[in-house]
Amino acid sequence: MNTLTNRSYTNLFLLPAGIVYFVFFLLPTILSFFFSMTWWTLTDWKFIGLENFKTFLSEESLNIGFKNTIIYAVVTCALKVILGLLLGVFLSSRLRTVGFIRSMVFFPTLLSTVAVGIAFSTLMHPSQGMINAALAAIGIAGPDWLGDIQIALLSVALVDVWKGVGLATVIFIAGIMSIPEDYYEALMIDGGNTWNKFWNIIVPLSRPAMNTVIILAFIGGLRSFDLVWAMTKGGPGFSTDLIASIIYKQYQAGFYGLSTAGNVILFILVSLLAFPLYAYLNRKEVDL
């Protein structure tokens, strides 16, 4: 009897979190699935079945948006993992200024994404931007970073990496700092060098941190919208359109049911890609 009473008492502490989770996550998710099958406005709705999904999937720009989304997610994820790991190794050392450098690396993460997008749009201006002006000073003709369809998506992705690599670095630092010193001492006794320390100790033993960065960066890339919209609004043409920006354009045009169907498709896409990746990385971590 006392055990049941204690369980009931404990569950009361979980109730507020459960209510918040239901109201702000489960309920909107359920409503999104319902309204994706309706034509709706703020005052009226009409059930139309799967028509919104058929219309959204037949959008001419969707194939481009899908390809761009995958490329964007893979590029930003890979660069954040590589640069975050290298910076994490460097900033785990005993430098006098390591605290200041860590702050500088993490600082972009605290900035507003929209503000970063607007600032870099100015910096990347082909004729008046500071980036091309700096390149011109050393005799290099800078490209039209955001106006060239060949490099516009990559330009936005690099800004995303600049803003997000600080969080990846902090996660890697935590993983590296948790590695016991015994491993390094054993390596020194065996005559190992710096490369052996990095490849044989740091990389495998920081796998949990690496898996966390991969999952967060990949999902963030798939869901990215605000930075792309602030910098290019999907242009030039459809060269930087992502699935999220296509959805937003449908909202702007007043097709609320259609855009809700797009959100459901994006949710399913992220789930289909992220959960198998998460399971694979966890299995590799266990095998290690």
Buried (B, 14 or more C-beta within 10 A) or exposed (E): EEEEEEEEEEEEEEEEEEEEEEEEEEEEEEEBBBBBBBBBEEEEBEEEEEBBBEBBEEBEBBEBBBEBBBBBBBBBBBBBBEBBBBBBBBBBEEEEEBEEBBEEBBEBBEEEBEEBBEBBBEBBBBEEBEBBEEBEEEEEEBBBBBBBEEBBBBBBBBBBBBBBBBBBBBBBBBBBEEBEEEBBEEBEEEEBEEEEBEEBBBBEBBBBBBBBBBBBBBBBBBBBBBBBBBBBEBBBEBBBBBBBBBBBBBBEEEBBBBBBBBBBBBBEBBEEBBEEBBEEBEEEEEEE
